[in-house]
């Protein structure tokens, strides 16, 4: 993505790769998410651009706004960082508090410091988490990042060819083109328990078998 003043030139996802769109936009003040913006009495319509950038447009006055935060060319390499168990302490799959708000663990200080260093060096960092499929979770993660002193990182669950690293507590790195793991799995694989029939069902199975054998003998 290239920006000159308030003119943004980029590519929209899901369209012909050769199509380039130019938007006359104004930045959103503060840390608000683009999907929370209103204009002319209704919510703005969001357009997702290549690289995950979001621009919102009012269908009445045609006003368009974009989110501030990390602004990089869509072709920039980026580092993905998992949330639960990597950037934040694991909540044991409990993603919601009792009041319906996203439940996110305490920040992992070492990982937070590492991301701040990457950003200071000009690297693009994205939070790579399955929670990104929920708008409420994304809003909660944005507030959590701000509370940790981190910039408004993109939050996604989509990997593309520009991702150069993934930091994740569940990753097993594989040597390219070999299928061989470079580090052993750290988690024990847990399989769903096998179905076990109850005593009643076993008795029903035996009685059904005896009935079938009796029918066979009667027909002989």
HUPEFEN-V536945 format. One record per residue. N is the residue number from 1. RES is the residue in one small letter. SS is DSSP state (h for helix, s for strand, l for the rest). PHI is phi in radians with two decimals (999 if undefined). Layout:
N|RES|SS|PHI + N|RES|SS|PHI
//
This chain:
1|x|l|999 + 2|x|s|-2.01 + 3|x|s|-2.24 + 4|x|s|-2.39 + 5|x|l|1.14 + 6|x|l|-1.83 + 7|x|s|-1.72 + 8|x|s|-1.97 + 9|x|s|-1.94 + 10|x|s|-2.73 + 11|x|l|-2.11 + 12|x|s|-1.60 + 13|x|l|-1.29 + 14|x|l|1.39 + 15|x|l|-2.22 + 16|x|l|-0.96 + 17|x|l|-1.00 + 18|x|l|-1.45 + 19|x|l|-1.50 + 20|x|l|-2.06 + 21|x|s|-1.97 + 22|x|s|-1.96 + 23|x|s|-2.11 + 24|x|s|-1.60 + 25|x|l|-2.13 + 26|x|s|-2.12 + 27|x|s|-1.23 + 28|x|l|-1.38 + 29|x|l|-1.30 + 30|x|l|1.35 + 31|x|l|-1.93 + 32|x|l|-1.25 + 33|x|l|-1.43 + 34|x|h|-1.12 + 35|x|h|-1.28 + 36|x|h|-1.68 + 37|x|l|-1.45 + 38|x|s|-2.10 + 39|x|s|-2.74 + 40|x|l|0.97 + 41|x|l|1.46 + 42|x|s|-2.54 + 43|x|s|-1.16 + 44|x|l|-1.29 + 45|x|s|-1.46 + 46|x|s|-1.63 + 47|x|s|-2.00 + 48|x|s|-1.67 + 49|x|s|-1.81 + 50|x|l|-0.99 + 51|x|l|1.55 + 52|x|l|1.54 + 53|x|l|-1.20 + 54|x|s|-2.04 + 55|x|s|-2.17 + 56|x|s|-1.94 + 57|x|s|-2.32 + 58|x|l|-1.53 + 59|x|l|-1.36 + 60|x|l|-1.59 + 61|x|l|-1.74 + 62|x|l|1.17 + 63|x|l|-1.11 + 64|x|s|-2.27 + 65|x|s|-2.34 + 66|x|s|-2.35 + 67|x|l|-1.36 + 68|x|l|-1.46 + 69|x|l|2.12 + 70|x|l|-1.28 + 71|x|l|-2.02 + 72|x|l|-2.36 + 73|x|l|-1.05 + 74|x|l|-1.09 + 75|x|l|-1.56 + 76|x|l|-1.14 + 77|x|l|-1.15 + 78|x|s|-2.44 + 79|x|s|-1.88 + 80|x|s|-1.64 + 81|x|s|-2.21 + 82|x|l|-1.15 + 83|x|l|-1.56 + 84|x|s|-1.20 + 85|x|l|1.54 + 86|x|l|-2.17 + 87|x|l|-1.53 + 88|x|s|-2.23 + 89|x|l|-1.12 + 90|x|l|-1.17 + 91|x|l|-1.72 + 92|x|l|1.15 + 93|x|l|1.19 + 94|x|l|-1.59 + 95|x|l|-1.65 + 96|x|s|-2.32 + 97|x|l|-1.38 + 98|x|l|-1.12 + 99|x|l|-1.59 + 100|x|l|1.53 + 101|x|l|-1.57 + 102|x|s|-1.02 + 103|x|l|-1.77 + 104|x|l|-2.19 + 105|x|l|-1.22 + 106|x|l|-1.23 + 107|x|s|-1.11 + 108|x|l|-1.50 + 109|x|h|-0.98 + 110|x|h|-1.09 + 111|x|h|-1.26 + 112|x|h|-1.06 + 113|x|h|-1.11 + 114|x|h|-1.11 + 115|x|h|-1.13 + 116|x|h|-1.05 + 117|x|h|-1.16 + 118|x|h|-1.06 + 119|x|h|-1.10 + 120|x|h|-1.11 + 121|x|l|-1.48 + 122|x|l|1.59 + 123|x|l|-1.40 + 124|x|s|-1.59 + 125|x|s|-2.14 + 126|x|s|-2.20 + 127|x|s|-1.45 + 128|x|s|-1.83 + 129|x|l|-2.55 + 130|x|h|-1.14 + 131|x|h|-1.12 + 132|x|h|-1.11 + 133|x|h|-1.30 + 134|x|l|-1.95 + 135|x|h|-1.01 + 136|x|h|-1.15 + 137|x|h|-1.16 + 138|x|h|-1.06 + 139|x|h|-1.08 + 140|x|h|-1.14 + 141|x|h|-1.17 + 142|x|h|-1.06 + 143|x|h|-1.13 + 144|x|h|-1.12 + 145|x|h|-1.05 + 146|x|h|-1.08 + 147|x|h|-1.17 + 148|x|l|-1.58 + 149|x|l|1.38 + 150|x|l|-1.64 + 151|x|l|-1.22 + 152|x|l|-1.34 + 153|x|l|-1.22 + 154|x|s|-1.19 + 155|x|s|-2.03 + 156|x|s|-2.55 + 157|x|l|-2.18 + 158|x|l|-2.02 + 159|x|l|-1.72 + 160|x|l|-2.26 + 161|x|l|-1.25 + 162|x|l|-1.51 + 163|x|s|-1.30 + 164|x|s|-1.83 + 165|x|s|-2.54 + 166|x|s|-2.33 + 167|x|s|-1.77 + 168|x|l|-2.69 + 169|x|l|-1.31 + 170|x|l|-1.95 + 171|x|l|-1.20 + 172|x|l|-2.13 + 173|x|l|-1.33 + 174|x|s|-2.04 + 175|x|l|-1.11 + 176|x|l|-0.94 + 177|x|l|1.14 + 178|x|l|-2.16 + 179|x|l|1.41 + 180|x|l|-1.53 + 181|x|s|-1.28 + 182|x|l|-1.62 + 183|x|l|-2.44 + 184|x|l|-1.20 + 185|x|l|-1.01 + 186|x|l|-1.66 + 187|x|l|-1.93 + 188|x|l|-1.35 + 189|x|l|-1.23 + 190|x|l|-2.00 + 191|x|l|-1.77 + 192|x|l|-1.13 + 193|x|l|-1.09 + 194|x|l|-1.20 + 195|x|l|-1.22 + 196|x|l|-2.12 + 197|x|l|-1.30 + 198|x|l|-1.34 + 199|x|h|-1.04 + 200|x|h|-1.12 + 201|x|h|-1.20 + 202|x|h|-1.13 + 203|x|h|-1.14 + 204|x|h|-1.13 + 205|x|h|-1.14 + 206|x|h|-1.18 + 207|x|h|-1.16 + 208|x|h|-1.12 + 209|x|h|-1.16 + 210|x|h|-1.09 + 211|x|h|-1.11 + 212|x|h|-1.13 + 213|x|h|-1.12 + 214|x|h|-1.08 + 215|x|h|-1.12 + 216|x|h|-1.11 + 217|x|h|-1.11 + 218|x|h|-1.17 + 219|x|h|-1.49 + 220|x|l|-1.36
//
